[in-house]
Amino acid sequence: PYMLLSPKWVAWWLAALFVWRFSTPIWRHLRHPIIVSILISLLAPLTEVPNVISMPKVLGMLPFYVIGMFMTLDRFERLATVRNRILSAVFLAGVGVACALYSTHWDVSWTKWRHRYDEAALNAGAFEGIAHRGLFILIGVLMSWAIISLASRRESWMSHMGERTLYCYLLHGFIVFFLVHETHVFPMLRALGTTGVLITLAAAVTAALLLMTR
């Protein structure tokens, strides 16, 4: 069925962009917009938020949009100093080590950004839930800044592809759906273990590059 107010899977992003951009004048005029957006994200899962135009996710990831609004060109350039690049590399390496050591014990439900704290998927109290989400926001923002810090400032063959990432995000869903429903490739890759992961990464990078071409 067609459910325009209940977008599925990758389509939630279009709804989120609509709401965030529509609300931009509000954030421009608020006194402490970033703090307000973080509070909304932390407090929203304390109550039932209707899943209309993916509102739980829209509110959950709101701080990333609002912080991005206030990232001026000067602030982007400050991320590219040698000191900040060294810190970024060390931080991302630390995140990688933490994922390698502990990720098997992590519940990915927290990364969905759509559940209430007291839902079975999270099963957390108010304080625990707010602490977890606050940590996710902090790490997410720091990782974003770190990746931007390490990105090249020079023009290359990949520069123009950055303008077409939305197409890659939206269209890759059709590839995944086809592979899931028409082939047995994912069970086969899973059975290969580490080799399967490497093949998946190579295929994903290739597909992403193709989807971002003109």
C-alpha positions as CSV (number, residue, x, y, z in Angstrom):
1,P,0.0,0.0,0.0
2,Y,1.0,3.6,-0.6
3,M,1.5,5.3,2.8
4,L,2.8,8.8,2.1
5,L,2.7,9.7,5.8
6,S,4.6,6.6,6.9
7,P,7.7,6.4,4.7
8,K,9.5,3.1,4.9
9,W,13.2,2.3,5.1
10,V,15.4,4.8,3.3
11,A,12.5,7.0,2.4
12,W,12.3,8.3,6.0
13,W,15.2,10.6,5.0
14,L,13.1,12.5,2.6
15,A,10.5,13.2,5.3
16,A,13.2,14.2,7.7
17,L,14.7,16.7,5.2
18,F,11.3,18.2,4.6
19,V,10.6,18.7,8.3
20,W,14.1,19.9,9.2
21,R,14.3,22.4,6.3
22,F,10.7,23.6,6.9
23,S,11.7,24.3,10.5
24,T,14.9,26.2,9.7
25,P,13.6,29.7,10.4
26,I,12.7,28.6,13.9
27,W,16.2,27.4,14.6
28,R,17.6,30.6,13.1
29,H,15.7,32.8,15.6
30,L,16.0,30.7,18.8
31,R,18.5,31.9,21.4
32,H,20.1,28.5,22.1
33,P,19.1,26.3,19.1
34,I,21.6,23.6,19.5
35,I,20.8,23.1,23.2
36,V,17.1,23.1,22.5
37,S,17.5,20.5,19.7
38,I,19.6,18.2,21.9
39,L,17.0,18.4,24.7
40,I,14.2,17.6,22.2
41,S,16.2,14.5,21.0
42,L,16.9,13.3,24.6
43,L,13.3,13.8,25.9
44,A,11.3,12.7,22.9
45,P,11.7,8.9,23.6
46,L,10.2,9.4,27.1
47,T,6.7,9.5,25.6
48,E,4.9,8.0,22.6
49,V,5.6,10.0,19.4
50,P,3.4,9.0,16.5
51,N,5.3,7.5,13.6
52,V,3.9,10.1,11.2
53,I,6.5,11.2,8.6
54,S,9.1,9.3,10.7
55,M,8.8,11.8,13.5
56,P,10.6,9.7,16.2
57,K,13.7,9.6,13.9
58,V,13.2,13.3,12.8
59,L,13.3,14.4,16.5
60,G,16.0,12.0,17.4
61,M,18.5,13.1,14.8
62,L,17.5,16.8,14.9
63,P,20.7,17.9,16.7
64,F,22.9,16.8,13.8
65,Y,20.9,19.0,11.4
66,V,20.8,22.0,13.7
67,I,24.5,21.8,14.5
68,G,25.2,21.5,10.7
69,M,23.2,24.7,10.1
70,F,25.7,26.6,12.2
71,M,28.9,25.1,10.7
72,T,30.3,28.1,8.8
73,L,33.0,27.8,6.2
74,D,35.5,29.3,8.8
75,R,34.6,26.5,11.3
76,F,35.0,23.9,8.6
77,E,38.5,25.2,7.8
78,R,39.5,25.2,11.5
79,L,38.8,21.5,11.5
80,A,41.5,21.1,8.9
81,T,44.4,22.3,11.0
82,V,47.3,19.9,11.5
83,R,46.5,19.6,15.2
84,N,42.9,18.8,14.6
85,R,43.7,16.3,11.9
86,I,46.0,14.4,14.3
87,L,43.4,14.4,17.0
88,S,40.7,13.3,14.5
89,A,42.9,10.4,13.3
90,V,43.6,9.3,16.9
91,F,39.9,9.6,17.8
92,L,38.7,7.6,14.8
93,A,41.3,4.9,15.4
94,G,40.1,4.7,19.0
95,V,36.5,4.3,17.8
96,G,37.6,1.5,15.5
97,V,39.4,-0.3,18.3
98,A,36.4,0.0,20.6
99,C,34.1,-1.4,17.8
100,A,36.5,-4.3,17.1
101,L,36.7,-5.2,20.8
102,Y,33.2,-4.6,22.1
103,S,30.7,-4.4,19.3
104,T,29.5,-8.0,19.6
105,H,27.9,-7.0,22.9
106,W,26.2,-3.9,21.6
107,D,22.5,-3.7,20.8
108,V,22.0,-2.0,17.4
109,S,18.4,-1.1,18.3
110,W,19.9,2.1,19.9
111,T,21.1,3.2,16.4
112,K,17.6,3.1,15.0
113,W,16.7,6.4,16.7
114,R,13.0,5.5,16.7
115,H,12.2,3.6,19.9
116,R,11.0,4.8,23.2
117,Y,13.3,4.2,26.1
118,D,10.9,1.8,27.8
119,E,10.1,-0.2,24.7
120,A,11.2,-3.8,24.6
121,A,13.8,-3.0,22.0
122,L,15.7,-0.8,24.4
123,N,14.3,-1.7,27.8
124,A,15.9,1.3,29.5
125,G,14.8,3.6,32.3
126,A,14.6,7.4,31.7
127,F,18.1,8.2,33.1
128,E,19.8,5.3,31.3
129,G,18.0,6.1,28.0
130,I,18.9,9.8,28.1
131,A,22.6,8.9,29.0
132,H,22.8,6.4,26.1
133,R,21.3,8.8,23.5
134,G,23.4,11.7,24.8
135,L,26.5,9.5,24.3
136,F,25.4,8.6,20.8
137,I,24.9,12.3,19.9
138,L,28.3,13.2,21.2
139,I,30.1,10.4,19.5
140,G,28.2,11.0,16.3
141,V,29.1,14.7,16.2
142,L,32.7,14.1,17.0
143,M,33.0,11.3,14.4
144,S,31.4,13.7,11.8
145,W,33.8,16.4,12.6
146,A,36.8,14.0,12.5
147,I,35.8,12.7,9.1
148,I,35.4,16.2,7.7
149,S,38.7,17.2,9.3
150,L,40.6,14.4,7.4
151,A,38.8,14.9,4.1
152,S,40.9,16.4,1.4
153,R,40.4,20.1,0.6
154,R,41.8,19.6,-3.0
155,E,39.6,19.2,-6.0
156,S,39.6,15.7,-7.4
157,W,37.6,13.3,-9.5
158,M,35.6,12.4,-6.4
159,S,34.7,16.0,-5.5
160,H,31.7,16.3,-7.8
161,M,30.3,13.0,-6.5
162,G,29.8,14.7,-3.1
163,E,26.9,16.6,-4.8
164,R,25.1,13.4,-5.6
165,T,25.2,11.4,-2.3
166,L,21.4,11.7,-1.9
167,Y,20.9,9.6,-5.1
168,C,23.3,7.0,-3.8
169,Y,21.5,6.8,-0.5
170,L,18.0,6.6,-2.0
171,L,18.8,4.3,-4.9
172,H,21.0,1.7,-3.1
173,G,17.8,0.5,-1.4
174,F,16.6,-1.0,-4.7
175,I,19.9,-2.9,-5.1
176,V,19.6,-4.3,-1.6
177,F,15.9,-5.2,-2.1
178,F,16.7,-7.0,-5.3
179,L,19.6,-9.0,-3.7
180,V,17.5,-9.9,-0.7
181,H,14.4,-11.1,-2.7
182,E,15.9,-12.4,-5.9
183,T,19.2,-14.0,-4.8
184,H,20.8,-15.8,-2.0
185,V,23.9,-13.7,-2.0
186,F,23.7,-12.4,1.6
187,P,23.6,-15.9,3.3
188,M,26.5,-16.9,1.1
189,L,28.5,-13.9,2.1
190,R,27.7,-14.4,5.8
191,A,28.9,-18.0,5.6
192,L,32.3,-16.7,4.3
193,G,33.0,-14.7,7.5
194,T,35.7,-12.1,7.2
195,T,36.1,-12.8,3.4
196,G,32.4,-12.1,3.0
197,V,32.7,-8.8,4.9
198,L,35.6,-7.7,2.6
199,I,33.6,-8.7,-0.5
200,T,30.6,-6.8,0.7
201,L,32.7,-3.7,1.4
202,A,34.3,-3.8,-2.1
203,A,30.8,-4.3,-3.7
204,A,29.3,-1.5,-1.6
205,V,32.0,1.0,-2.6
206,T,31.7,0.1,-6.2
207,A,27.9,0.4,-6.1
208,A,28.2,3.8,-4.3
209,L,30.6,5.2,-6.9
210,L,28.3,4.0,-9.8
211,L,25.2,5.6,-8.2
212,M,27.0,8.9,-7.8
213,T,28.1,9.1,-11.4
214,R,26.4,11.5,-13.8
